[in-house]
Amino acid sequence: MLRLIGWFFGFGLFVGLIALGAVGYLVWSISQDLPDYTVLRDYQPPITTRVHAADGRLLAEYAKERRLFQPIETVPRQVINAFVAVEDKDFFTHGGIAIEGIIRAVRDNLLQKIEGRTGPLVGASTITQQVAKNFLLTRAQTWDRKIREVLLALKIESTFSKYKILELYLNEIFFGFNSYGIAAAAMNYFDKALYELTLAETAYLAGLPKGPANYQPFRHPEAAIARRNHVLNRMLEDGYITKEQADAAKAEPLKVVPRQGGSQIYSAEYFTEEVRRQLLSLYGEDELYGGGLSVRTTLDPRLQVAARKALMDGLVKFDQSKGYRGPVKNIELGDDWGVELFKEQPLWDVPEWKLAVVLEMQHNEARIGLRPTAGADGEPTSDRITGQLPGPEMRWLAPKLDKVLKVGDVIYVQPVEGKEGVYTLKQIPEVEGALVAMDPRTGRVLAMVGGFSFAHSQFNRATQALRQPGSSFKPIVYSAALDNGYTPASVVLDAPLEIINSDGTRWRPSNYSNKFYGPQTLRRGIELSRNVMTVRLAQDIGMPMVSEYARMFGIYDDLLPVLAMALGAGETTDMRMTSAFATIANGGRRIVPTLIDRVQDRFGHTIFQA
């Protein structure tokens, strides 16, 4: 009997040694093909590029992965405690793997297979293992990948400090809302820096990496709060917080305020987009959307608001002089007009105007309903705000209100100042325009508006639209004349002139008044913008000379040497014309328009200086 027991023991030992050897060989073979974990020393994740106005205010952010790198030295202890408590309570004491967790995971996974249950396998990964997986491995749920993860975790622990591993982890993990890294998550969920987060907010963010979609605050608010409270309980169990702190944090409502991307400064959308295009041409797409550039622009927010208002007021005034053209559209008024009206998208960059629908017409007055606001879930709220649209308020509207509006018309309105619930009719101008404000000494563009509304049309009429400058080109002709023998007192004849073109046709330029004024001084000609005098002047000095001056002033690259061009018949942009006049104001020293003052890389090194 003892001999039989000894035989079984020997056989079992032999099989065990073979199995141990096989496992050892498997681990050895896998270890020969591990990724190079030392690349983590030079970890440079894609970081959000941030664009600032001249006064330092945030203008825009650009990123495919919205991430702000946060050195571990600047991460508050409360944030570290929250993540360690919920993700890996023994992080500061283990060597990269948690043996108890692995045994528990193996047991649970085997039971799942035996019982035929479906679902994801239990991983029991430590923070170090998650770093190995996120940076160096795939997410495939296989034994082979798991062994690689464990081996890499051991190597990472032997090479990097615990805080370096935490830094890698906290800056890489995904939090939802296109937020990568804890700093970006704090900004995008709560519009706060890390050090400004409350305990409740910190706990919510710490609970997100397990499944951001499962704890989305608007779709699954109850699950989100339950997950936050779970993190608080874990922090309490591990002694990071007191019961009073946990109870106070649990009592807080979950107030998530998603941060908007794109232009952050009101009225600067055209300027922001022009800067983005310039950065894209200078550094390429990868650097723009992942290089972590810090860009200081020339924009003066105060002047930008004034420029937008000046252009809008001018366009609206001109447009209203042409009369009312009709509503945005007409909708059927059902039981709830707010739901139908909510489907129409207003101009988000013209907040002074509201989208409304005509509910009832009464002689020269209309009762209107304003478009409902969106709730946290993106659906219209139950609020239904109505107001009055009295005809006498629209002095630019010639016919009576009931002649141009009918029930169901969707229109734009603006509140009348000092009159509660009273509005005036508005319409999107049909004629567009642009405005550029530039420092004539440096060429720094202080304000730029490329049209009435960026939401309505993203085409930038300040930099992209080619238009005839007309009489604004005449100072260039006069500048060329002054440089080539003429003086302000020189006399030029303002009399009928006939030009025979190369094709035999005849051109007879005339003044705006259709009159001629005889001999006039050069000063008088430019003051009163005499067309015939300008053409005669260009004919005398020669159009090649005018073309060269147009090139030197930056208006045209190659102006066709035809006399009609002396009256601004060529096409150029507002930006070029503005820089040309800045050059004149600067005593003739060439001014090049600048929208970007400085660009710094992710390390703070200046890589571009205007």
WOVENGI-V641505 format. One record per pair of residues at least 4 apart in sequence whose C-alpha atoms are under 7 Angstrom apart, sorted by the first residue. I is the first residue (numbers start at 1). J is the second residue. Records with the same first field share a line. If there is no record, write none. Layout:
# WOVENGI-V641505
I = J ; J
This chain:
# WOVENGI-V641505
1 = 5
2 = 6
3 = 7
4 = 8
5 = 9
6 = 10
7 = 11
8 = 12
9 = 13
10 = 14
11 = 15
12 = 16
13 = 17
14 = 18
15 = 19
16 = 20
17 = 21
18 = 22
19 = 23
20 = 24
21 = 25
22 = 26
23 = 27
24 = 28
25 = 29
26 = 30
27 = 31
28 = 32
30 = 34 ; 148
34 = 148
35 = 136
37 = 156
39 = 43
46 = 65 ; 67 ; 290 ; 291 ; 292
47 = 66 ; 67 ; 68 ; 69 ; 290 ; 291 ; 292
48 = 61 ; 62 ; 63 ; 66 ; 67 ; 68 ; 289 ; 290 ; 291 ; 292
49 = 61 ; 62 ; 63 ; 288 ; 289 ; 290 ; 291 ; 292 ; 293 ; 294
50 = 60 ; 61 ; 62 ; 293 ; 294 ; 295
51 = 58 ; 59 ; 60 ; 61 ; 294 ; 295 ; 296
52 = 56 ; 57 ; 58 ; 59 ; 60 ; 295 ; 296 ; 297
53 = 57 ; 58 ; 59 ; 296 ; 297 ; 298 ; 299 ; 300
54 = 296 ; 297 ; 298 ; 299 ; 300
58 = 264
59 = 263 ; 264 ; 265
60 = 261 ; 262 ; 263 ; 264 ; 272
61 = 261 ; 262
62 = 288 ; 289
63 = 289 ; 290
64 = 289 ; 290
65 = 178 ; 179 ; 180
66 = 178 ; 179 ; 180 ; 184
67 = 179 ; 180 ; 181 ; 184
68 = 181 ; 183 ; 184
69 = 171 ; 183
70 = 74 ; 75 ; 171 ; 183
71 = 75 ; 167
72 = 163 ; 167
75 = 79 ; 194
76 = 80 ; 195
77 = 81
78 = 82
79 = 83 ; 202
80 = 84
81 = 85 ; 240
82 = 86 ; 203 ; 206 ; 231 ; 235
83 = 87 ; 206
84 = 88 ; 89 ; 91
85 = 89 ; 234 ; 235 ; 238
86 = 231 ; 234
87 = 127
88 = 126 ; 127
90 = 94
92 = 162
94 = 98
95 = 154 ; 157
96 = 126 ; 128 ; 129 ; 153 ; 154 ; 157
97 = 126 ; 150 ; 153
98 = 102 ; 126
99 = 103
100 = 104
101 = 105 ; 124
102 = 106 ; 124
103 = 107
104 = 108
105 = 109 ; 122 ; 123 ; 124
106 = 110
107 = 111
108 = 112
109 = 113 ; 121 ; 122
110 = 114
111 = 115
112 = 116 ; 117
113 = 117
125 = 129 ; 130
126 = 130
127 = 131
128 = 132 ; 153 ; 165
129 = 133 ; 149 ; 150 ; 153
130 = 134
131 = 135 ; 168 ; 169
132 = 136 ; 137 ; 149 ; 152 ; 153
133 = 137 ; 138 ; 139 ; 149
140 = 145
141 = 145
142 = 146
143 = 147
144 = 148
145 = 149
146 = 150
147 = 151
148 = 152
149 = 153
150 = 154
151 = 155
152 = 156
153 = 157
154 = 158
155 = 159
156 = 160
157 = 161
160 = 164 ; 165
161 = 165
162 = 166
163 = 167
164 = 168
165 = 169
166 = 170
167 = 171
168 = 172
169 = 173
170 = 181 ; 182
171 = 180 ; 181 ; 182
172 = 180 ; 181
173 = 180 ; 181 ; 209
174 = 179 ; 180 ; 181 ; 209
175 = 179 ; 180 ; 185 ; 208 ; 209 ; 212
176 = 212 ; 213
179 = 184 ; 185 ; 188
180 = 184 ; 185
181 = 185
182 = 186
183 = 187 ; 193 ; 194
184 = 188
185 = 189
186 = 190 ; 191 ; 192 ; 193 ; 194
187 = 191 ; 192 ; 193 ; 259
188 = 258 ; 259
189 = 256 ; 257 ; 258 ; 259
190 = 256 ; 257 ; 258
191 = 257 ; 259
192 = 196 ; 197
193 = 197
197 = 201 ; 202
198 = 202
199 = 203 ; 249
200 = 204 ; 249 ; 250 ; 252
201 = 205
202 = 206
203 = 207 ; 228 ; 231 ; 232
204 = 208 ; 228
207 = 227 ; 228 ; 231
208 = 212 ; 215
211 = 215
212 = 216
214 = 220
215 = 220 ; 223 ; 224
216 = 220 ; 221 ; 224
217 = 221 ; 224
218 = 376 ; 377
220 = 224
221 = 225
222 = 226
223 = 227
224 = 228
225 = 229 ; 254
226 = 230
227 = 231
228 = 232
229 = 233 ; 250
230 = 234
231 = 235
232 = 236 ; 246
233 = 237
234 = 238
235 = 239 ; 240 ; 241
236 = 240 ; 241 ; 242 ; 243 ; 246
241 = 245 ; 246
242 = 246
243 = 247
244 = 248
245 = 249
246 = 250
247 = 251
248 = 252
263 = 268 ; 269 ; 272
267 = 304 ; 305 ; 308 ; 349
268 = 272 ; 304
269 = 273 ; 454
270 = 274 ; 449 ; 450 ; 454 ; 460
271 = 275 ; 448 ; 449
272 = 276
273 = 277
274 = 278
275 = 279 ; 595
276 = 280
277 = 281
278 = 282
279 = 283 ; 288
280 = 284 ; 285 ; 288
283 = 287 ; 288
284 = 288
285 = 289
286 = 290 ; 291
287 = 291
291 = 602
292 = 601 ; 602
293 = 599 ; 600 ; 601 ; 602
294 = 599 ; 600 ; 601
295 = 598 ; 599 ; 600
296 = 596 ; 597 ; 598 ; 599
297 = 595 ; 596 ; 597
298 = 444 ; 445 ; 446 ; 595 ; 596 ; 597
299 = 445 ; 446 ; 447
300 = 304 ; 446 ; 447
301 = 305
302 = 306
303 = 307 ; 446 ; 447
304 = 308 ; 447 ; 448
305 = 309
306 = 310
307 = 311 ; 435 ; 447 ; 449
308 = 312 ; 449
309 = 313
310 = 314
311 = 315 ; 435
312 = 316 ; 452
313 = 317
314 = 318
315 = 319 ; 429 ; 431 ; 432
316 = 320 ; 429
317 = 321
319 = 429 ; 430 ; 431
320 = 324 ; 396
321 = 396
323 = 397
324 = 397
327 = 409 ; 410 ; 411
328 = 410 ; 411
329 = 409 ; 410
330 = 408 ; 409 ; 410
331 = 408 ; 409
332 = 408
333 = 337 ; 408
337 = 341
338 = 342 ; 371 ; 372 ; 384
339 = 343 ; 380
341 = 371
342 = 371 ; 372 ; 380
346 = 355
347 = 455 ; 456
348 = 455
349 = 453 ; 454 ; 455
352 = 414
353 = 412 ; 413 ; 414
354 = 370 ; 412 ; 413 ; 414
355 = 370 ; 371 ; 411 ; 412 ; 413
356 = 368 ; 369 ; 370 ; 371 ; 410 ; 411 ; 412 ; 413
357 = 368 ; 369 ; 370 ; 408 ; 409 ; 410 ; 411
358 = 366 ; 367 ; 368 ; 369 ; 406 ; 407 ; 408 ; 409 ; 410
359 = 367 ; 368 ; 369 ; 407 ; 408
360 = 366 ; 367 ; 407
361 = 365 ; 366 ; 367 ; 402 ; 406 ; 407
362 = 366
363 = 402
364 = 390 ; 391 ; 400 ; 401 ; 402
365 = 389 ; 390 ; 391 ; 401
366 = 388 ; 389 ; 390
367 = 387 ; 388 ; 389
368 = 386 ; 387 ; 388 ; 389
369 = 385 ; 386 ; 387
370 = 385 ; 386
372 = 380 ; 381 ; 383 ; 384
373 = 380 ; 381
374 = 378 ; 379 ; 380 ; 381
375 = 379 ; 380 ; 381
387 = 421 ; 422 ; 423
388 = 421 ; 422 ; 423
389 = 422 ; 423 ; 424
391 = 400 ; 401
393 = 424
394 = 424 ; 425
399 = 403
401 = 405
402 = 406
405 = 409
412 = 425 ; 426 ; 427
413 = 423 ; 424 ; 425 ; 426
414 = 423 ; 424 ; 425 ; 426
415 = 422 ; 423 ; 424
416 = 422 ; 423 ; 424
432 = 451 ; 452
433 = 450 ; 451 ; 461
434 = 449 ; 450 ; 451 ; 461 ; 462
435 = 448 ; 449 ; 450 ; 462
436 = 447 ; 448 ; 449 ; 462 ; 575 ; 578
437 = 445 ; 446 ; 447 ; 448
438 = 443 ; 444 ; 445 ; 446
439 = 443 ; 444 ; 445 ; 446
440 = 582 ; 583 ; 585 ; 586
441 = 586
442 = 591
443 = 579 ; 591 ; 592 ; 593 ; 594
444 = 593 ; 594 ; 595
445 = 593 ; 594 ; 595
449 = 462
450 = 460 ; 461 ; 462
451 = 460 ; 461
453 = 457
454 = 458
460 = 464 ; 465
461 = 465
462 = 573 ; 574 ; 575
463 = 573 ; 574 ; 575
464 = 573
465 = 573
466 = 571 ; 572 ; 573
467 = 571 ; 572 ; 573
468 = 568 ; 569 ; 570 ; 571 ; 572
469 = 473 ; 568 ; 571 ; 572
470 = 567 ; 568 ; 569
471 = 529 ; 567 ; 568
473 = 567 ; 568
474 = 478 ; 534 ; 566 ; 567
475 = 479
476 = 480 ; 549 ; 550
477 = 481 ; 538 ; 546 ; 566
478 = 482
479 = 483
480 = 484 ; 546 ; 549
481 = 485 ; 486 ; 541
482 = 486 ; 487
486 = 490
488 = 521 ; 522 ; 523
489 = 521 ; 522 ; 523
490 = 521 ; 522
491 = 519 ; 520 ; 521 ; 522
492 = 519 ; 520 ; 521 ; 522 ; 533
493 = 518 ; 519 ; 520 ; 533
494 = 516 ; 517 ; 518 ; 519 ; 520 ; 532 ; 533
495 = 516 ; 517 ; 518
497 = 508 ; 509
498 = 506 ; 507 ; 508
499 = 506 ; 507 ; 508
500 = 504 ; 505 ; 506 ; 507
501 = 505 ; 506
509 = 531 ; 532
510 = 514 ; 531 ; 532
511 = 515 ; 530 ; 531 ; 532
520 = 524 ; 525
521 = 525
522 = 526
523 = 527
524 = 528
525 = 529 ; 530 ; 533
526 = 530
530 = 534
531 = 535 ; 567
532 = 536
533 = 537
534 = 538 ; 566
535 = 539 ; 563 ; 566
536 = 540
537 = 541
538 = 542 ; 543 ; 546 ; 563 ; 566
539 = 543 ; 563
541 = 545
542 = 546
543 = 547 ; 561 ; 562 ; 563
544 = 548 ; 561
545 = 549
546 = 550
547 = 551 ; 558 ; 559 ; 561
548 = 552
549 = 553
550 = 554 ; 555 ; 556
551 = 555 ; 556 ; 557 ; 558
553 = 580 ; 583 ; 590
554 = 576 ; 580
555 = 572 ; 576 ; 577 ; 580
556 = 572
564 = 569
565 = 569 ; 570
572 = 576
573 = 577
574 = 578
575 = 579
576 = 580
577 = 581
578 = 582
579 = 583 ; 591 ; 592 ; 593
580 = 584
581 = 585
582 = 586 ; 591
583 = 587 ; 588 ; 589 ; 590 ; 591
584 = 588
596 = 610
597 = 609 ; 610
598 = 608 ; 609 ; 610
599 = 606 ; 607 ; 608 ; 609
600 = 604 ; 605 ; 606 ; 607
601 = 605 ; 606 ; 607
